[in-house]
């Protein structure tokens, strides 16, 4: 994987915006599972197939998935992170999570999370990380002052909570009630 250039990063962010949050801003409609024809996305954003492929292949979190259908057409979607305002269902099967997962967030959110648990807010799911470094990186997107929670996923599974694993390795669930959360570290 090569690092994206500044121009490619900008285009990648635009693709994320279109595929996760505002398809209509590019004149696109996602299908029920969040896919659009690659040809339509290229036309809408003025990209060549080679430009898109470079971004898909080198995206730091493999955010986009491309799949070929039986009729030979290629379709693309964001693997996770959609806004609730975009009415799609990723249609991922339930998956068995590791016994512990992590969630990184600005430390300013910690008190409210301890009280109310983790909520998906504007997205379809709560997003959980497989390890501490990943959770720290997620929290640092928004603040240098990060809190990381450890989630007792084993107890959640026992209680009937359902988990999904996105194509790019992010664990998804509906909510995490406060009883399954413990503050792992703050201000790392
Ligand atoms: C917080 C990135 C206070 C939550 C990442 C988070 C991820 C609460 C924020 C993906 C709360 C929502 C998603 C409560 C939740 N009180 N704050 N009760 N419940 N929050 O961006 O997990 O780079 O929707 O802690 O890697 O930060 O975009 O979720 O801080 O996978 O591909 O509310 O986005 O991927 O923020 O990030 P987000 P997230 P990409």
Boltz pocket constraint, residues with backbone or C-beta under 6 A from the ligand:
constraints:
  - pocket:
      binder: B
      contacts: [[A, 61], [A, 63], [A, 80], [A, 81], [A, 104], [A, 105], [A, 106], [A, 109], [A, 110], [A, 112], [A, 113], [A, 116], [A, 117], [A, 118], [A, 119], [A, 120], [A, 121], [A, 122], [A, 123], [A, 125], [A, 126], [A, 127], [A, 128], [A, 138], [A, 170]]
      max_distance: 6.0
